[in-house]
Amino acid sequence: MTSPLPVAILGAGASGLAAALELVSREENLHLFEAHSLPGGCASWFRRSSPIGSLQFDVGATVLDGLSSGTWLADRLGQWGVELSPFRRMPRIFFKLRRAESAFSLSTRTVDEWLRDLKKAFPEDSRFIDEDLGHLARLAAGLKSLVEARPHFPIQTFGDLRRNLRLLPRVPGVAASLLACGHFDFETWLDARPRSQKLTEWMTMNLLITVQCAPEKIYTPWAALALSFYPLGAGTLPGGMRGLMEPALRALMKNPLARVSLNERVLEISKDGHGFWIRSRRGDATPTQSGPFRAVVSGLTRFDTALIAPESAFVSRESEWENHEGEIWGACTAYVALNDDDAWPADAFNVHSKLAEGPGHEGNDAYLSFSARNDLSRAPEAYRVVTISTHTRVKIWQSLDKTQYQHLKDERGARLLEHLESWSERSRDSFAHVEFGTPRSFERYTHRRAGHVGGLPMTRDNTLLDPAPQRSRLAGLYQIGDTSFPGQSVYACLLGAVAAVEKLESET
């Protein structure tokens, strides 16, 4: 039986929308608060007017996963009434490991084609690719099937243990591969196997971009998932991230059980004997209070939730940030429009780019995401938009004065344009539109503390059996999104949101 009290959802990002849609599918009333005018959070989008016409850029996240027909997520979205345009698998992805070297591409249609093309790119590593990366690819396929059963970690209650029993039928498919790893430390696993330095750099670049981890900080199973991300179902929707977030919000707003408040920022969460209360403000208006609510599900980051929740919700309001600040990444981004090229793939495609050997300084590695040809929702005919991003430490941006900030922003932006020039063999003078973003930009528009993106890096300390939990220390307050299990990616946020609702339904 449903409760007469509604549930409050904070944030209309991927996790918040998924939690809301799952709740109304269970005939629960809810009130969703979103500080922005658009859904999506870090996976949102924005528009710009330019001399060539209207442009639409993805803010950051550009690749979707798990939306192929027949997958758990595609079926769930259908059950929620979310009507999407056809999902397009990304047929190829491009890599450039040195500024002076030619780019190469890998087919993502099947794992076998992915490995075949890898051997063409790294012929001296054929045996390692066949035997070892082939093993990791099989492990990744089994783990993905296991993840779709919605695991509940860390195990904190008997209910978590009971829900995890549904994983058992899928465990035999990965048990042998897990045991074959020998151990969970990926760097140690690599050190026991001969391979070229160049292939090692390719793997490291993929790990840094996909899960924000270096080989010495990640478990082998998580590395397997990261290195096989593309051939296991990566792709895009027309309109980029807007193609998912806008239909999801539209489906929610059609449901009479859901109340949605856009442009309304939550200032405080409190709790008394009647339930939870939300103090919020729309624009510059006087703050108002809503409630009581049976529970609160926060799609804000755990660092931002801690600042507005009661002291008892976390160890302390600052400790959540202090415990992770040193490992949190931000992003520097460039948003560019340029003429299309018939030699480029017609579908949306991505490029992993590296300007020089080794990790180098910030900006040495970048991720370029091109829109599809003739996706007129994003760029005029004969043009494409590209989002270019690289990691940066948020701390270096926090104490700059206005002049210092603009100088560093321009410097990092110019570095990002070098990646596009190097790969496209075009001069920046030919680009039709250019603008840059920094952690300060992300903080201003997403309200994420210090403008960090990507959540908690998938290090050994943040994964496996002891990840950041969805439960807070305050009964009825749940944390979802990329700073709680299962972590990063739009897919992970959607998966974790449904798992959190399963907890909520049995515990409140």
N, C-alpha and C positions, 0 to 999 in steps of 0.2 A: 504494500500500500504506500502510495506517495505521501510525502509530508505536506501539510497545508502551507508551510513556509517555503518560499523560493530559495534558490541558491544564487549567490553573487559570483559572477565571473569577472575577473580583472584582466582586461586586454583582449583585443580581437586579433591577436597574432594567430599563427597556425595552431598552437596548443589551445588557446582560449576558444577559438571557433570550434575546434573538434570537441572539446569538453561540453560546450553549449549544445552542439548538435546531438551529441550522444545523450545528454540529459533530456532534451525534449523528445528524443526517440523513445525514452523511458517514461514519458508523460510527466516530467518534472517541470515546474515553473522556474524561471530564472530571470535575472537581470544582468545584462552584460554591459560593462563600462569600458569605453575606449577613449583615450585622451586625444587621439588623432581623428582627422576627418575620414581616413581611409583604413581598411583592415590590413593585416599582414605583418605589422611590426618591422623587424629586420628583413622580412621577406615581402616588403611592400613595394611600391613603385611611385614615380612622380612624373609629371609632365613639364615640358618646356616649350615655349614658342621660340622659333628660330627663323632666319631668313629663308630656309628651305621648307618650312612648315612645322607642324606639331610633332614633337618627339616624346616618346615614353620610355623611361629607363627603369629597370629593376634596381632597387636600392642596393642590394648586395647579393643575396642568395639568388641563384639563376638556374639551378638544376633540380628537377623533381625525380622522385624514385618511387617505385611500388605502385604505379598507376596503370600498368598494363592490364588488359582485360583478364578477369578471372583472379586477380590478386586480392588479398585481404582488404587492402585499402580501397581499391576500385569498387569492390562490393559494398564496403561500408559507406562510401560516399553515395552510392546509389540508394542504399537504405535510408540515408539522411535526406534524400531528395535533392542532392547537389547535382546540377546538370552541367557537365563539362563538355567543351569541344574535344575532338579526338586527340588523345595523347599520342605524341610522336616520339618513338625511341630515337635516341641520338645515334646515328649510324657510325660516326667516326669522331675521334678526338685527336687533336694535334698537340705535338710536343716540340719544343725548341730548347735544347740544353746549353747552347752557346750562341752568342750574338753572331759569330762568324760562321757557324755551321748551318746546314740546311735543316729545315723542319722535317719531321716525319709524323705519320698518323697511324692509328691503330683502329681496326674494325671493332665495333662494340656489339655486333649483332649476336655473336655467340662467344662463349669462353674459348672454344677451340680456335676461332678466327682471331681473337685477341692475342692468344699465345703464339699463333702462327706469325702474326705481324710483329710481335715482340722479338721473335727469333730473327726476322729480317732486319730489324733495327739494331739488334745486339747479337750478331752471328757468333761471336766468341763465347757467348753465354748460353748457347742452345741447350746444353745438358741441364744447367741450373733452371732454365725456363721450363723445360719439359718436365723435369722431375720435381723440383722444389716449388716453383711458382704454380705449376699444375696442381700440386698437392694443396697449396694455399687456396687456389680457386675452388677446388672441390669442397674444402672446409668452409669457405665463405658461402657457397650455395646452401650447405646444410645449416649453417648458422642463421642465414636469412630465413629459412623455413622455420627454425626454432623461434626466432624473434617474432614472426607473425602470429605465434600462439600467445603473445602478450605476456612475457615473464614479469614477475613482481619481485624486484630486488631494490634494496636489501630486504631480506626476510626479517620482518619485525614482529609479525603476529602469526597465529595459527591460520588465520584467513589467507595470508600470503602463501604459506606453505600449501594450503589446500588448493588455491588457485594455480599454483605452479605444477600441480599434478597433471594438468593438461599438456605440459611440455613432454611428459614421459614418452608418448608414442613417437615423438620426433627425435628423441635423444639418440637412439641407435644409429641414425643417419649421420651423426657427427661424432659419436664417441670414438670410433677408430681414428678419425682424422685428428681429433684433439689429442689422443694418446700419442699419435705419431709425431706431434710437435716436440715431444720430449720435455718441454718446459714452456713457460709462458712469456719469457723475456725475448723479444724479437731480435734485439741486437746480438744476444748470445746465440740465438738460432742462426742468424746470418753469419756470424763469425765462424761457425762450424762448416760453412759451405763456401767453396771457392766461387767467386764471380768477379766481374770487372768493376773498377771504381766508377765507371760511367753508368753502369746499371744500378749501382748503389745510389748514385746521385738521383737517378730517375725515380727509384723507390722512395727516397727521402723527400723529394719534391712532392710526390703524391701524398705522402703521409702528412706533411705540413699543411697542404692545402685542404685535404679531405677531413682530417681529424685534429689538426693543429698540434701534432706530436712528432718528435724525432724518434728514430728507431730504438734508442736506449730508454725511452720513457713509455713504451706501449707494449701491451701483451700481444703475443703472436696471433691469437684469434681475431683481435681487433684490427691488427695490421692486415690480416687476410681479407676482412670485409672492406677495408679502405682501398686495397690494391685491386680489388675486383668490383669496385663500385660501378663502373661504367658498363661492363658486359652483363651485369646482373639486373639491368632494368632502368638505367638512367635515361631521362628524356625531358621533353618540354611540352608546354601547352601554348597554343596561339595566344598572343598578348603577354607572354612571360608569366611572372608570378600573379599578375592581375587575373590571368586565366583560371587560377584556382581560388584565390582569396575572394574575389568579387562574387562568383557564384555561390561560394560557401556562405558569405554574409547574406546574400539575397535569399537563400533557402532558409536561413535562420529567421530573418525578419518577416518571412511569410507565416511563420508558425505562431499561432495565438498564445502559446505558452511562454514565448520569449519576449522580453522587453530589452531593446537595444538603445543605449545612450552613447552616441558619438560625440566627439569634442568635449568629453567630460572626464576630467582627471581625478582619480581617487587620491585623497589627501590623508585619510586615516581609516584604519580598521579597528573597531573596538568590539567588545563582547560583554554582555551582562546576562542576567538570568533569563531573559527573553530570547536571546540569540545574538547574532552578529549585526553590527551597524556599520554602514559605510558613509563617511563624510566625503563629499566630492564637490567639484566646482566646474562649471561650464564657462570657459573664457575668463573674463574678469568679473563675473557675477558673484554675488555673495554665496559662500559655500552652503550646501544643503545636506541633510542627512536622510539616508534611506535605510529601510529595514523594518522589522528584524528579518534576518536571513538564517536559514537552517545551517548553512555552511558557506565557506568562501573558498573558491578555487582561483589561485593567482597565476596568471600567465605572465606577470612581470618577472624579472629575474629575482632570484632569492635575495640578492643584495638590496634590491629596491623594495621588495616585500618587507624585509626586515626593518626598513626605515619607517614604514607606515603601520606596521602591525604592533600589537601589544608586546611589551618587553618579554613576556613569557613564551612567545612564539619561537624564538631562537635563543641560542646561548647568550648572545647580546646583539644589539643592533649593528655594532661595528665589526664583530668578530667574523661574520660571514664574509665580509669584504676583505678583512685583514688576512684571513686564512688562505685566500685565493688571489689576492691582488697581484702578486708577483708572477703568476702563471697566466693571467688573463690577457688576451690579445684584443687589440682594436684593429681597424682597417683604414688604410688610405685608398681612395678610389678615384678613378677618372671616368667620366661619362662622355662618350664621343659619338658623333654621327659622321659617317663617311660614305663615299660612293661604293656601291656594290661591285662585285667582281664575279664574272661568269665562272671563273675557275674555282670559286669557293663553293662548298656544299649548299644546296638549296635550303636544307633544314637548318635550324639553329645549331650552332656548334661552339665548342669551347677549345681554348688553347692554354696549355701549361707552358709558361715561358721562363727561361732562366738566362740572364745576361752574361754571367761569368761563372767559372768553375768555383765550386765550394759555396758555403752558405753566404759569405760576403756580408755586406751591410744591409740594413733594411731596404727593401725595394729590389733586391737582386732576383727574387722570385715573384711572379705575378700570374694571375688567372684572368684570362680574357674570355668574355661570354658574348657571342654575336647573336643578334636576333635572326629570325628566318627571313629568307627572301620573300618579298611581297607581303610581309606581315604589316599591313598598312595601319594597324592600330598602334604600331611602334615607331614607324618612320615612313616618309613619303616614298613613292615608287622610285626605284633605282638607288635607294639609300638603305643603310642598316645602322642600327645603334649597337654599341658595344660597351659593356661595363667592365672595367679593368680594376682589379683589387689586389692588394698585398697586405701582409701583416705588419703591424706596428705595435710597440708597447704603449699602452695608454698613458703611462706615468709621464712620459717625456712631453706630452701635450698639455699637461694640466697647469703648469706655472708660467707659461709664456705670455709676455705682454703682446699687444696688438701687432706691433712691427715684427717681433720674433715669430709670432704665429704665422703671419702672412708669408714671411720668408721661407719657413719650413714647409708650409703648405705648397707653395710654388715649386720648391725644390723636389719634394716627393711627387708632386703631380707630373713634373717634367720627366722624372725617372719612369713613371708609369707609361708615359707616351713613348719612351724609348722602346718599351716592349712591343707596342703596337707598330711602331716604325720598323723595328727589326723583323717582325713576323710578316707584316703586310707589304714590306718594301716600299712604303710611301712616306713622304715627308709630312710632318705635322702641319705644315702650311696648307696642305690639301684637305685637312679635316674641316668639315662644315660646322661642327659645334664641339666645344670642349669646356668642361668644368670639372672641378675637383671637390672631393669630400675628404674629411678627416674624422678622427674620433669626436672632435667637438661638434661636427655636423651631425653625427649619429646621436650624440647626447641631446642636441637641440630638438631633433625631430622624433626620436624614439624614446627619449627620457631614460635610456639605460645609463646607469651610473658610469661616469667617465667615458661614455660612448663605446663601451666594450661590445664586441660582437662574437657570435659563435659559441657562447656558453663556456662551460668548463672544458678544457682540453681533455681528450680521452686518455689520460695517463693511467698508470697502474693504480695510483691512489684514488682515482675517481671512477673506476670501473670494476668489473667482475662482481664479487659478492658484497662489496661495500661502497656502492656509489652514493651520490647525494640523493637522499630519500625524497619522496613526494609528500610525506607527512611532515608537518611542522611539529613543534613541541606542544602546540595548542590544539586540542581536539577540535576537529571540524574545519581547520585551516589547512589547505593543501597547496603544494607548490608544484607547478607543471612548467614545461618549456625546456629550453636548452641548458638550464642550470639544475636540472634534476634528472633522474633516470628516465629514459635511456640516453639522454644527452642530445648531441648535435644532429642537425639536418631537419628539414621540414617533416620528413617521414617519421623520424624519431619523436618529434614533438607531437604529431598526431597520434602515434602509437601510445606514448606515455599519457596523453590526456585521457584516452579511453581507459587505460589501466587505473588512473586516478579516480575516475568516475566509478569504476567497479569497487574501489575501496570505500569511497564516499557512500555508496548505496547501502553498504552493509554496516557502516560504522556510525552513521548519523541518523 
